[in-house]
Amino acid sequence: MTHLRPRPPSYEVFMTPLAVELDPSEFEQVQFAYFASKYGHQGQTRDDGSRYFDHPKSVAWTYINEFGGRDVRIICALLLHDMGEDAYLLSPYRLKVNFGIDCALDVSAMTKLPKGKESTEKYLQRVIGQGPWAIAGKLFDRLDNVRDLAGCTPEKRAAQIAETQKYHLRLLVPALAEHGGEWAEMSIWHNQKILEAIASH
């Protein structure tokens, strides 16, 4: 049975664990990514009418709160991952200047080309080529998308689930596992959580 998800937590709740555990320069970087995403997506909405910023915020919150992650590169990329597709506040150059070349390349890899320019498989292969941070970021993004399908039409819901099973679970999960160690553990976590999200619909 589907249900609409609650909004992600307030700014204060989102930032509290990071303020304690990150060093000041890392914390300020996350703060900047948060506000850049918030204002970059201002006025945009999702299919269910919710504000668009709730999506990147939820993706990052899942990594921080549910998975327990504190990698600033991943947090910033998750907050900024749709800036290239749906907002134009930060150019690729500005992403590099403000967040470092690694984060900028992760965001670039996670950014889809205009419709018709790239197949889903080629897009995800580009993500895989960027490395484990980008792969992890795309899996957190897809997990949030699948969890949020209750507000979509039945046709879109079925298409998204089929795409997730055909591409994301088949390509991204094994690719992340190949990096071993903590990445392999994360791949198992993602496989379980995405399958649970699919089953909820």
ROSE-4610 file (N, C-alpha, C; in Angstrom, 1 decimal, always signed):
// ROSE-4610
residu = [M/M/M/T/T/T/H/H/H/L/L/L/R/R/R/P/P/P/R/R/R/P/P/P/P/P/P/S/S/S/Y/Y/Y/E/E/E/V/V/V/F/F/F/M/M/M/T/T/T/P/P/P/L/L/L/A/A/A/V/V/V/E/E/E/L/L/L/D/D/D/P/P/P/S/S/S/E/E/E/F/F/F/E/E/E/Q/Q/Q/V/V/V/Q/Q/Q/F/F/F/A/A/A/Y/Y/Y/F/F/F/A/A/A/S/S/S/K/K/K/Y/Y/Y/G/G/G/H/H/H/Q/Q/Q/G/G/G/Q/Q/Q/T/T/T/R/R/R/D/D/D/D/D/D/G/G/G/S/S/S/R/R/R/Y/Y/Y/F/F/F/D/D/D/H/H/H/P/P/P/K/K/K/S/S/S/V/V/V/A/A/A/W/W/W/T/T/T/Y/Y/Y/I/I/I/N/N/N/E/E/E/F/F/F/G/G/G/G/G/G/R/R/R/D/D/D/V/V/V/R/R/R/I/I/I/I/I/I/C/C/C/A/A/A/L/L/L/L/L/L/L/L/L/H/H/H/D/D/D/M/M/M/G/G/G/E/E/E/D/D/D/A/A/A/Y/Y/Y/L/L/L/L/L/L/S/S/S/P/P/P/Y/Y/Y/R/R/R/L/L/L/K/K/K/V/V/V/N/N/N/F/F/F/G/G/G/I/I/I/D/D/D/C/C/C/A/A/A/L/L/L/D/D/D/V/V/V/S/S/S/A/A/A/M/M/M/T/T/T/K/K/K/L/L/L/P/P/P/K/K/K/G/G/G/K/K/K/E/E/E/S/S/S/T/T/T/E/E/E/K/K/K/Y/Y/Y/L/L/L/Q/Q/Q/R/R/R/V/V/V/I/I/I/G/G/G/Q/Q/Q/G/G/G/P/P/P/W/W/W/A/A/A/I/I/I/A/A/A/G/G/G/K/K/K/L/L/L/F/F/F/D/D/D/R/R/R/L/L/L/D/D/D/N/N/N/V/V/V/R/R/R/D/D/D/L/L/L/A/A/A/G/G/G/C/C/C/T/T/T/P/P/P/E/E/E/K/K/K/R/R/R/A/A/A/A/A/A/Q/Q/Q/I/I/I/A/A/A/E/E/E/T/T/T/Q/Q/Q/K/K/K/Y/Y/Y/H/H/H/L/L/L/R/R/R/L/L/L/L/L/L/V/V/V/P/P/P/A/A/A/L/L/L/A/A/A/E/E/E/H/H/H/G/G/G/G/G/G/E/E/E/W/W/W/A/A/A/E/E/E/M/M/M/S/S/S/I/I/I/W/W/W/H/H/H/N/N/N/Q/Q/Q/K/K/K/I/I/I/L/L/L/E/E/E/A/A/A/I/I/I/A/A/A/S/S/S/H/H/H]
num = [1/1/1/2/2/2/3/3/3/4/4/4/5/5/5/6/6/6/7/7/7/8/8/8/9/9/9/10/10/10/11/11/11/12/12/12/13/13/13/14/14/14/15/15/15/16/16/16/17/17/17/18/18/18/19/19/19/20/20/20/21/21/21/22/22/22/23/23/23/24/24/24/25/25/25/26/26/26/27/27/27/28/28/28/29/29/29/30/30/30/31/31/31/32/32/32/33/33/33/34/34/34/35/35/35/36/36/36/37/37/37/38/38/38/39/39/39/40/40/40/41/41/41/42/42/42/43/43/43/44/44/44/45/45/45/46/46/46/47/47/47/48/48/48/49/49/49/50/50/50/51/51/51/52/52/52/53/53/53/54/54/54/55/55/55/56/56/56/57/57/57/58/58/58/59/59/59/60/60/60/61/61/61/62/62/62/63/63/63/64/64/64/65/65/65/66/66/66/67/67/67/68/68/68/69/69/69/70/70/70/71/71/71/72/72/72/73/73/73/74/74/74/75/75/75/76/76/76/77/77/77/78/78/78/79/79/79/80/80/80/81/81/81/82/82/82/83/83/83/84/84/84/85/85/85/86/86/86/87/87/87/88/88/88/89/89/89/90/90/90/91/91/91/92/92/92/93/93/93/94/94/94/95/95/95/96/96/96/97/97/97/98/98/98/99/99/99/100/100/100/101/101/101/102/102/102/103/103/103/104/104/104/105/105/105/106/106/106/107/107/107/108/108/108/109/109/109/110/110/110/111/111/111/112/112/112/113/113/113/114/114/114/115/115/115/116/116/116/117/117/117/118/118/118/119/119/119/120/120/120/121/121/121/122/122/122/123/123/123/124/124/124/125/125/125/126/126/126/127/127/127/128/128/128/129/129/129/130/130/130/131/131/131/132/132/132/133/133/133/134/134/134/135/135/135/136/136/136/137/137/137/138/138/138/139/139/139/140/140/140/141/141/141/142/142/142/143/143/143/144/144/144/145/145/145/146/146/146/147/147/147/148/148/148/149/149/149/150/150/150/151/151/151/152/152/152/153/153/153/154/154/154/155/155/155/156/156/156/157/157/157/158/158/158/159/159/159/160/160/160/161/161/161/162/162/162/163/163/163/164/164/164/165/165/165/166/166/166/167/167/167/168/168/168/169/169/169/170/170/170/171/171/171/172/172/172/173/173/173/174/174/174/175/175/175/176/176/176/177/177/177/178/178/178/179/179/179/180/180/180/181/181/181/182/182/182/183/183/183/184/184/184/185/185/185/186/186/186/187/187/187/188/188/188/189/189/189/190/190/190/191/191/191/192/192/192/193/193/193/194/194/194/195/195/195/196/196/196/197/197/197/198/198/198/199/199/199/200/200/200/201/201/201]
x = [+0.8/+0.0/+0.9/+0.6/+1.5/+1.0/+1.9/+1.5/+2.5/+2.0/+2.9/+3.8/+5.1/+6.1/+6.1/+6.5/+6.6/+7.8/+7.7/+8.8/+10.1/+11.3/+12.5/+12.5/+13.5/+13.5/+13.9/+13.7/+14.1/+15.6/+16.0/+17.4/+18.2/+17.6/+18.3/+18.5/+17.5/+17.6/+18.6/+18.6/+19.5/+20.9/+21.2/+22.6/+23.1/+22.3/+22.8/+23.9/+23.7/+24.8/+26.0/+25.9/+27.0/+27.8/+27.1/+27.8/+28.7/+28.3/+29.1/+30.2/+30.0/+31.0/+31.9/+31.6/+32.4/+33.3/+34.5/+35.3/+34.6/+35.0/+34.2/+34.3/+35.4/+35.4/+34.5/+34.5/+33.6/+32.1/+31.8/+30.5/+30.0/+30.9/+30.5/+30.3/+31.0/+30.9/+29.5/+29.1/+27.8/+26.7/+26.9/+25.9/+25.7/+26.8/+26.7/+26.0/+26.3/+25.7/+24.1/+23.8/+22.4/+21.6/+22.2/+21.5/+21.6/+22.7/+22.7/+21.6/+21.4/+20.4/+19.0/+18.8/+17.5/+17.1/+18.0/+17.6/+17.7/+18.6/+18.6/+17.3/+16.7/+15.4/+14.2/+14.4/+13.3/+12.2/+10.9/+9.8/+9.5/+10.4/+10.2/+9.4/+8.6/+7.8/+8.0/+7.7/+7.7/+6.4/+6.2/+5.0/+3.8/+4.1/+3.0/+2.7/+3.4/+3.2/+4.1/+4.9/+5.8/+7.0/+7.6/+8.7/+9.9/+10.6/+11.6/+12.8/+13.1/+14.3/+14.1/+12.9/+12.7/+13.4/+13.5/+14.1/+15.6/+16.4/+17.9/+18.1/+17.3/+17.4/+17.1/+16.1/+15.8/+16.8/+17.4/+18.5/+19.6/+20.1/+21.2/+20.9/+19.6/+19.3/+19.2/+18.8/+18.9/+20.3/+21.3/+22.7/+23.2/+22.8/+23.3/+22.7/+21.3/+20.6/+20.4/+19.9/+19.6/+20.8/+21.7/+22.9/+24.0/+24.0/+25.0/+26.2/+26.2/+27.3/+27.7/+29.0/+29.5/+30.6/+30.6/+31.5/+31.0/+31.8/+31.3/+31.2/+32.0/+32.0/+30.6/+30.2/+28.9/+27.7/+27.8/+26.7/+26.5/+27.6/+27.5/+26.9/+27.4/+27.0/+25.5/+25.0/+23.6/+22.7/+23.2/+22.4/+22.4/+23.5/+23.6/+23.3/+22.9/+23.0/+22.0/+21.0/+20.0/+20.2/+21.3/+21.5/+21.7/+22.4/+22.7/+21.5/+20.5/+19.3/+18.2/+18.0/+16.8/+17.0/+18.3/+18.6/+19.9/+20.1/+21.3/+22.1/+22.0/+22.6/+24.1/+24.6/+26.1/+26.5/+27.4/+28.0/+28.9/+29.3/+30.3/+31.6/+32.0/+33.2/+33.0/+31.9/+31.6/+31.5/+31.0/+30.9/+32.3/+33.2/+34.6/+35.3/+35.1/+35.7/+35.2/+33.9/+33.3/+33.3/+33.3/+33.2/+34.4/+35.3/+36.4/+36.1/+37.1/+37.0/+36.3/+36.6/+36.0/+34.5/+34.0/+32.5/+31.9/+32.6/+32.1/+31.9/+32.9/+32.9/+31.8/+31.6/+30.5/+29.2/+28.9/+27.7/+27.5/+28.6/+28.5/+28.1/+28.7/+28.4/+27.0/+26.4/+25.1/+24.0/+24.5/+23.6/+23.3/+22.0/+21.6/+21.7/+22.1/+22.1/+20.7/+20.4/+19.1/+18.4/+17.1/+16.4/+16.7/+17.0/+17.3/+18.8/+19.6/+21.1/+21.8/+21.2/+22.0/+21.0/+21.2/+20.4/+20.6/+19.6/+19.8/+21.0/+21.3/+22.5/+23.8/+23.8/+25.0/+25.2/+24.1/+24.2/+24.7/+24.2/+24.7/+26.1/+26.5/+27.9/+28.8/+28.4/+29.1/+29.3/+28.2/+28.2/+29.3/+29.2/+30.1/+31.6/+31.8/+33.2/+33.7/+32.9/+33.3/+33.8/+33.3/+33.8/+32.8/+33.2/+32.2/+31.4/+32.0/+31.2/+30.0/+30.2/+29.1/+28.1/+28.6/+27.7/+26.9/+27.5/+26.7/+25.7/+26.1/+25.2/+24.0/+24.2/+23.1/+22.2/+22.7/+21.9/+21.0/+21.6/+20.8/+19.7/+20.0/+19.0/+17.9/+18.3/+17.2/+16.4/+17.0/+16.3/+15.2/+15.6/+14.6/+13.5/+13.8/+12.8/+11.8/+12.3/+11.4/+10.5/+11.1/+10.3/+9.2/+9.4/+8.5/+7.5/+7.3/+6.5/+5.0/+4.6/+3.2/+2.5/+3.2/+2.5/+2.5/+3.0/+3.0/+1.8/+1.6/+0.6/+1.0/+0.0/+0.3/+1.3/+1.1/+2.0/+3.4/+3.6/+5.0/+5.6/+4.8/+5.3/+5.8/+5.0/+5.4/+6.7/+6.8/+7.9/+9.2/+9.1/+10.2/+10.7/+9.8/+10.2/+10.9/+10.3/+10.9/+12.3/+12.5/+13.8/+14.8/+14.3/+15.2/+15.7/+14.8/+15.2/+16.1/+15.8/+16.6/+18.0/+18.1/+19.3/+20.1/+19.4/+20.1/+20.5/+19.6/+20.0/+21.0/+20.8/+21.7/+23.0/+23.1/+24.4/+25.1/+24.4/+25.0/+25.4/+24.5/+24.8/+26.1/+26.2/+27.4/+28.7/+28.5/+29.6/+30.2/+29.3/+29.7/+30.4/+29.8/+30.4/+31.8/+32.1/+33.5/+34.6/+34.2/+35.2/+35.6/+34.9/+35.2/+35.1/+35.4/+35.4/+34.0/+34.0/+32.8/+31.9/+32.4/+31.6/+30.8/+31.4/+30.7/+29.6/+29.8/+28.8/+27.7/+28.0/+27.0/+26.1/+26.8/+26.0/+24.9/+25.3/+24.3/+23.2/+23.5/+22.5/+21.5/+22.1/+21.3/+20.4/+20.9/+20.1/+18.9/+19.1/+18.0/+17.0/+17.5/+16.6/+15.8/+16.4/+15.6/+14.6/+14.9/+14.0/+12.8/+13.1/+12.0/+11.1/+11.7/+11.0/+10.0/+10.6/+9.8/+8.6/+8.9/+7.8/+6.7/+7.1/+6.1/+5.0/+5.2/+4.3/+3.5]
y = [-1.2/+0.0/+1.2/+2.2/+3.4/+4.5/+5.4/+6.5/+7.6/+8.8/+10.0/+10.1/+10.4/+10.5/+11.9/+11.9/+13.2/+14.0/+15.3/+16.2/+15.9/+16.2/+16.0/+17.0/+16.8/+17.6/+19.0/+19.9/+21.3/+21.4/+22.6/+22.9/+22.6/+23.0/+22.8/+21.3/+20.5/+19.1/+18.5/+18.9/+18.4/+18.7/+19.9/+20.3/+19.9/+19.6/+19.4/+18.3/+17.1/+16.1/+16.5/+17.2/+17.7/+18.7/+19.6/+20.7/+20.1/+19.0/+18.4/+17.6/+16.9/+15.9/+16.3/+17.4/+17.8/+19.0/+19.1/+20.3/+21.5/+22.8/+24.0/+24.2/+23.9/+24.2/+23.2/+22.0/+21.0/+21.3/+21.8/+22.1/+23.3/+24.3/+25.5/+25.1/+24.1/+23.6/+23.0/+22.2/+21.5/+22.6/+23.6/+24.7/+25.4/+25.7/+26.4/+25.5/+24.2/+23.3/+23.3/+23.3/+23.3/+24.5/+25.7/+26.9/+27.1/+26.7/+26.7/+25.9/+24.7/+23.8/+24.4/+24.9/+25.4/+26.6/+27.5/+28.7/+28.4/+27.4/+27.1/+26.4/+25.7/+25.0/+25.8/+27.0/+27.8/+27.9/+27.7/+27.8/+26.5/+25.5/+24.3/+23.3/+22.5/+21.5/+20.1/+19.1/+17.7/+17.3/+16.1/+15.6/+15.7/+15.5/+15.5/+16.9/+17.9/+19.3/+19.7/+18.8/+19.3/+20.1/+20.9/+21.7/+20.8/+21.2/+20.3/+20.1/+21.1/+21.1/+19.9/+19.5/+18.4/+17.1/+17.0/+15.8/+15.7/+16.7/+16.6/+16.6/+17.3/+17.4/+16.0/+15.3/+14.0/+13.0/+13.1/+12.2/+12.3/+13.5/+13.8/+13.3/+13.5/+13.2/+11.6/+10.9/+9.5/+9.0/+9.6/+9.3/+9.6/+10.8/+11.3/+10.5/+10.4/+9.9/+8.4/+7.9/+6.5/+5.6/+6.0/+5.3/+5.6/+6.8/+7.2/+7.8/+8.2/+8.7/+10.1/+10.4/+11.7/+12.2/+11.6/+12.0/+13.3/+14.4/+15.7/+15.7/+15.0/+14.9/+14.3/+13.3/+12.7/+13.6/+14.2/+15.0/+16.2/+16.8/+18.0/+17.6/+16.5/+16.0/+15.6/+15.0/+14.7/+16.0/+17.0/+18.2/+18.9/+18.8/+19.5/+18.7/+17.5/+16.6/+16.9/+17.7/+18.1/+19.5/+20.2/+21.6/+21.8/+20.8/+20.9/+20.7/+19.9/+19.5/+20.5/+20.9/+21.7/+23.0/+23.5/+24.8/+25.2/+26.5/+27.0/+28.0/+27.9/+28.8/+28.7/+27.4/+27.2/+26.5/+27.1/+26.5/+25.4/+24.5/+23.5/+24.1/+25.2/+25.9/+26.3/+26.9/+27.4/+26.2/+25.1/+23.9/+23.5/+23.5/+23.2/+24.1/+25.4/+26.4/+26.3/+26.1/+26.1/+24.8/+23.7/+22.4/+21.4/+21.8/+21.0/+20.2/+19.8/+19.1/+17.8/+17.1/+15.7/+15.8/+16.7/+16.9/+17.4/+18.3/+18.8/+17.7/+16.8/+15.7/+14.7/+14.5/+13.6/+14.2/+15.5/+16.1/+16.0/+16.3/+16.2/+14.8/+13.8/+12.4/+12.1/+12.6/+12.3/+13.1/+14.1/+15.0/+14.3/+14.1/+13.5/+14.5/+14.0/+14.9/+15.1/+16.1/+16.4/+15.1/+15.0/+13.8/+13.5/+12.2/+11.7/+11.7/+12.3/+12.4/+11.3/+10.5/+9.4/+8.4/+7.1/+6.1/+6.0/+5.3/+5.1/+4.3/+3.3/+2.4/+3.2/+4.0/+4.8/+5.9/+6.5/+7.4/+6.8/+5.6/+4.9/+4.4/+4.1/+3.7/+4.9/+6.1/+7.3/+7.5/+7.3/+7.4/+6.4/+5.1/+4.1/+4.5/+5.1/+5.5/+6.6/+7.4/+8.4/+7.8/+6.7/+6.0/+5.9/+5.3/+4.9/+6.1/+7.3/+8.4/+8.7/+8.8/+9.0/+7.9/+6.7/+5.5/+5.5/+5.7/+5.8/+6.9/+8.1/+9.2/+8.9/+8.2/+7.9/+6.9/+5.9/+4.9/+5.6/+6.6/+7.3/+8.1/+8.7/+9.4/+8.5/+7.3/+6.4/+5.8/+5.6/+5.1/+6.1/+7.4/+8.4/+8.5/+8.4/+8.4/+7.3/+6.1/+4.9/+5.1/+5.6/+5.8/+6.8/+7.7/+8.8/+8.6/+7.4/+7.1/+7.1/+7.2/+7.2/+8.4/+9.5/+10.7/+10.7/+9.6/+9.6/+8.8/+8.9/+8.1/+6.6/+5.7/+4.3/+3.9/+4.6/+4.3/+4.7/+5.9/+6.3/+5.5/+5.1/+4.3/+2.9/+2.3/+1.0/+1.2/+2.3/+2.5/+2.7/+3.5/+3.8/+2.5/+1.7/+0.4/-0.5/-0.6/-1.4/-1.0/+0.4/+0.9/+0.7/+0.8/+0.5/-0.9/-1.8/-3.2/-3.6/-3.0/-3.3/-2.7/-1.5/-0.8/-0.5/+0.1/+0.5/-0.7/-1.6/-2.8/-3.7/-3.8/-4.7/-4.1/-2.8/-2.1/-1.5/-0.6/+0.2/-0.6/-1.4/-2.2/-3.0/-3.9/-4.6/-3.8/-2.6/-1.8/-1.2/-0.8/-0.3/-1.4/-2.6/-3.7/-4.0/-3.8/-4.1/-3.2/-2.1/-1.2/-1.8/-2.8/-3.5/-2.6/-3.2/-2.6/-2.0/-0.7/+0.0/+0.2/+0.3/+0.4/-0.8/-2.0/-3.2/-3.4/-2.9/-3.0/-2.0/-0.9/+0.1/-0.5/-1.3/-1.8/-2.8/-3.6/-4.5/-3.7/-2.7/-1.8/-1.3/-0.7/-0.2/-1.2/-2.4/-3.4/-3.7/-3.9/-4.2/-3.1/-1.8/-0.7/-0.4/-0.6/-0.3/-1.4/-2.7/-3.7/-3.5/-3.1/-2.8/-1.7/-0.7/+0.5/+0.0/-0.8/-1.3/-2.2/-3.0/-3.9/-3.0/-1.8/-1.0/-0.5/-0.6/-0.1/-1.2]
z = [+0.0/+0.0/+0.0/-0.9/-1.0/+0.0/+0.3/+1.2/+0.8/+1.0/+0.8/+1.9/+1.6/+2.6/+3.3/+4.6/+5.2/+4.7/+4.9/+4.4/+5.2/+4.7/+5.4/+6.6/+7.5/+8.8/+8.5/+9.5/+9.4/+9.2/+8.8/+8.7/+10.0/+11.1/+12.4/+12.7/+12.5/+12.7/+11.7/+10.5/+9.4/+9.8/+10.3/+10.5/+11.9/+12.8/+14.2/+14.3/+13.7/+13.9/+13.1/+12.0/+11.3/+12.0/+12.7/+13.4/+14.5/+15.0/+16.1/+15.6/+14.5/+14.0/+12.9/+12.2/+11.1/+11.6/+11.0/+11.3/+10.7/+11.2/+10.8/+9.3/+8.6/+7.1/+6.4/+6.8/+6.2/+6.4/+7.6/+8.0/+7.1/+7.0/+6.1/+4.7/+4.2/+2.9/+2.7/+3.6/+3.6/+3.7/+4.6/+4.7/+3.3/+2.7/+1.4/+0.3/+0.3/-0.6/-0.3/+0.9/+1.4/+0.8/+1.1/+0.6/-0.9/-1.5/-3.0/-3.6/-3.0/-3.6/-3.3/-2.1/-1.7/-2.6/-2.8/-3.6/-5.1/-5.5/-6.9/-7.3/-6.4/-6.8/-6.3/-5.9/-5.4/-6.5/-6.0/-7.0/-7.8/-7.7/-8.5/-7.6/-8.3/-7.5/-8.2/-7.4/-7.8/-8.4/-8.9/-9.5/-8.5/-7.2/-6.2/-5.7/-6.2/-5.8/-4.7/-4.1/-3.0/-3.6/-2.8/-3.3/-3.7/-4.8/-5.3/-4.4/-3.6/-2.7/-1.7/-1.4/-0.5/-1.0/-2.3/-2.9/-2.6/-3.0/-2.7/-1.2/-0.4/+1.0/+1.6/+1.1/+1.6/+1.2/+0.0/-0.4/+0.5/+0.8/+1.7/+3.1/+3.6/+4.9/+5.1/+4.1/+4.1/+4.4/+3.6/+3.8/+5.2/+5.7/+7.0/+8.2/+8.1/+9.3/+9.2/+8.1/+8.0/+7.8/+6.9/+6.7/+7.7/+8.2/+9.2/+8.5/+7.3/+6.6/+6.9/+6.9/+7.2/+6.1/+5.0/+3.9/+3.3/+3.4/+3.0/+1.5/+0.8/-0.7/-1.1/-0.5/-0.8/-0.4/+0.8/+1.2/+0.3/-0.1/-1.0/-2.4/-2.9/-4.2/-4.2/-3.1/-3.0/-2.9/-2.2/-2.1/-3.5/-4.3/-5.5/-6.8/-6.6/-7.8/-8.9/-8.6/-9.7/-10.2/-9.7/-10.1/-11.6/-12.2/-13.6/-14.5/-14.0/-14.8/-14.5/-13.3/-12.9/-12.4/-12.2/-11.7/-12.3/-12.4/-13.0/-12.2/-10.9/-10.0/-10.0/-10.1/-10.1/-11.4/-12.1/-13.3/-12.9/-13.8/-13.4/-12.9/-13.4/-12.9/-11.5/-11.2/-9.8/-8.9/-9.3/-8.5/-8.1/-9.1/-8.8/-7.9/-8.0/-7.2/-5.7/-5.6/-4.2/-3.5/-4.3/-3.6/-4.0/-4.9/-5.2/-6.5/-7.2/-8.5/-8.4/-7.3/-7.1/-7.0/-6.2/-6.0/-7.3/-8.0/-9.3/-10.3/-10.4/-11.3/-11.0/-9.7/-9.2/-9.7/-9.4/-9.8/-11.3/-12.1/-13.5/-14.0/-13.4/-13.8/-13.5/-12.4/-12.0/-12.7/-13.5/-14.3/-15.6/-15.9/-17.2/-18.3/-19.5/-20.7/-21.1/-22.0/-22.4/-23.0/-22.9/-23.3/-24.8/-25.0/-26.3/-26.7/-25.8/-26.1/-25.5/-24.6/-23.9/-23.4/-23.6/-23.1/-21.6/-20.9/-19.4/-19.1/-19.9/-19.7/-19.9/-20.9/-21.1/-20.0/-19.6/-18.5/-17.2/-16.9/-15.7/-15.8/-17.0/-17.2/-17.0/-17.4/-17.1/-15.6/-14.9/-13.4/-12.9/-13.3/-12.9/-13.2/-14.3/-14.7/-13.8/-13.1/-12.2/-10.9/-10.5/-9.3/-8.2/-7.1/-6.0/-5.4/-5.3/-4.7/-5.6/-6.9/-7.8/-7.9/-7.9/-7.9/-6.6/-5.5/-4.2/-4.3/-4.8/-4.9/-5.7/-6.9/-7.8/-7.1/-6.3/-5.6/-4.6/-3.8/-2.8/-3.5/-4.6/-5.4/-5.9/-6.4/-6.9/-5.8/-4.6/-3.5/-3.1/-3.0/-2.7/-3.7/-5.0/-6.1/-5.9/-5.7/-5.5/-4.3/-3.2/-2.0/-2.2/-3.2/-3.4/-4.5/-5.0/-6.1/-5.8/-4.5/-4.2/-4.8/-5.0/-5.6/-7.1/-7.8/-9.2/-9.8/-11.0/-11.7/-11.7/-11.7/-11.7/-12.9/-14.0/-15.2/-14.9/-14.4/-14.1/-13.0/-12.0/-10.9/-11.4/-12.3/-12.9/-13.7/-14.5/-15.4/-14.5/-13.4/-12.6/-11.9/-11.4/-10.8/-11.8/-13.0/-14.0/-14.4/-14.5/-14.8/-13.7/-12.5/-11.3/-11.3/-11.6/-11.6/-12.8/-13.9/-15.1/-15.1/-14.6/-14.7/-13.4/-12.4/-11.2/-10.4/-10.2/-9.4/-10.1/-11.4/-12.2/-12.5/-12.6/-13.0/-11.8/-11.1/-10.1/-8.8/-8.3/-7.1/-7.3/-8.3/-8.5/-8.7/-9.4/-9.7/-8.4/-7.4/-6.1/-5.3/-5.4/-4.6/-5.1/-6.3/-6.8/-6.2/-5.6/-5.0/-3.6/-3.1/-1.9/-0.6/+0.5/+1.8/+2.2/+2.6/+3.0/+1.8/+0.6/-0.6/-0.8/-0.6/-0.8/+0.3/+1.5/+2.5/+2.1/+1.6/+1.2/+0.0/-0.9/-2.0/-1.5/-0.4/+0.2/+0.8/+1.5/+2.1/+1.1/+0.0/-1.1/-1.7/-2.0/-2.6/-1.7/-0.5/+0.5/+0.6/+0.7/+0.9/-0.4/-1.6/-2.8/-3.0/-2.7/-2.9/-1.9/-0.7/+0.3/-0.2/-0.8/-1.3/-2.5/-3.3/-4.4/-3.9/-2.9/-2.3/-1.7/-1.2/-0.5/-1.4/-2.7/-3.7/-4.3]
